[in-house]
Each structure stands twice: as structure tokens, then as C-alpha cells.
């Protein structure tokens, strides 16, 4: 082979390697983005669950207060 064709072949190989590296980097970036999205979704779900729990606790607290008031009102009615 002549020097010119050897150089050309080397350049092509280098270009292919660079393209492969770029593709790998792009794949890694996509994977990282997907992982970040999954983490964000999980965080959102956790926040929603926490909010639901807080709402349930507040509702339970209101029910207890309402029951206590009913008992108190009944006691008052008995006194009169």
C-alpha cells in the first residue's frame, strides 16, 4: 500500500473511533437524563404521598375535635 492510502485509512479509522465515542457520550447523557427524570418523578410521588398523609392527619384531627365537641355538648345538655 502507498503512504497516501495508509494515511487515508488511518484518518477513516480515527473518524470512526471519534463517532463511536460521540455516540457513547450521547447514550450516557441520555441515560443520565432518564435517571434524573425518574428521580424527579419519585420525589414528586413522595411529596404527593406526604401531602395526602398530612391531609388525612388533619381530617382525623378535625374528626376527633368534632367528636370531643359532641361529647362536651352532650355533657352540657345533661347538666341542664
C-alpha positions as CSV (number, residue, x, y, z in Angstrom):
1,X,0.0,0.0,0.0
2,X,1.1,3.5,-0.6
3,X,1.6,6.1,2.1
4,X,-1.4,8.1,0.9
5,X,-3.8,5.2,1.2
6,X,-2.4,4.3,4.6
7,X,-2.9,7.8,5.9
8,X,-6.4,7.9,4.4
9,X,-7.2,4.6,6.1
10,X,-5.9,5.9,9.4
11,X,-7.9,9.0,9.1
12,X,-11.1,7.0,8.5
13,X,-10.4,4.7,11.5
14,X,-9.9,7.8,13.7
15,X,-13.1,9.3,12.4
16,X,-15.0,6.1,13.2
17,X,-13.5,6.0,16.7
18,X,-14.5,9.6,17.3
19,X,-18.0,8.9,16.0
20,X,-18.3,5.9,18.3
21,X,-17.0,7.9,21.3
22,X,-19.6,10.6,20.5
23,X,-22.4,8.1,20.3
24,X,-21.3,6.6,23.6
25,X,-21.3,10.0,25.2
26,X,-24.7,10.8,23.8
27,X,-26.0,7.4,25.1
28,X,-24.5,8.2,28.6
29,X,-26.1,11.6,28.6
30,X,-29.5,10.2,27.6
31,X,-29.2,7.6,30.4
32,X,-28.3,10.3,32.9
33,X,-31.3,12.4,31.8
34,X,-33.6,9.4,32.1
35,X,-32.2,8.7,35.6
36,X,-32.7,12.3,36.6
37,X,-36.3,12.2,35.3
38,X,-37.0,9.0,37.2
39,X,-35.6,10.6,40.4
40,X,-37.7,13.7,39.9
41,X,-40.8,11.5,39.4
42,X,-40.1,9.6,42.6
43,X,-39.6,12.8,44.5
44,X,-42.9,14.1,43.2
45,X,-44.7,10.9,44.2
46,X,-43.1,11.1,47.7
47,X,-44.2,14.7,48.1
48,X,-47.8,13.8,47.0
49,X,-47.9,10.9,49.4
50,X,-46.7,13.2,52.2
51,X,-49.3,15.7,51.4
52,X,-52.0,13.0,51.3
53,X,-50.8,11.8,54.7
54,X,-50.9,15.3,56.1
55,X,-54.4,15.9,54.8
56,X,-55.5,12.6,56.3
57,X,-54.0,13.6,59.6
58,X,-55.7,17.0,59.5
59,X,-59.0,15.3,58.7
60,X,-58.6,12.8,61.5
61,X,-57.8,15.7,63.9
62,X,-60.9,17.5,62.8
63,X,-63.0,14.4,63.4
64,X,-61.5,14.0,66.8
65,X,-62.2,17.6,67.7
66,X,-65.8,17.3,66.4
67,X,-66.3,14.1,68.5
68,X,-64.9,15.8,71.6
69,X,-67.2,18.8,71.0
70,X,-70.2,16.4,70.6
71,X,-69.3,14.7,73.8
72,X,-68.9,18.0,75.5
73,X,-72.2,19.3,74.1
74,X,-74.0,16.2,75.3
75,X,-72.5,16.6,78.8
76,X,-73.7,20.1,78.8
77,X,-77.2,19.1,77.8
78,X,-77.3,16.5,80.6
79,X,-76.4,19.1,83.1
80,X,-79.3,21.4,82.2
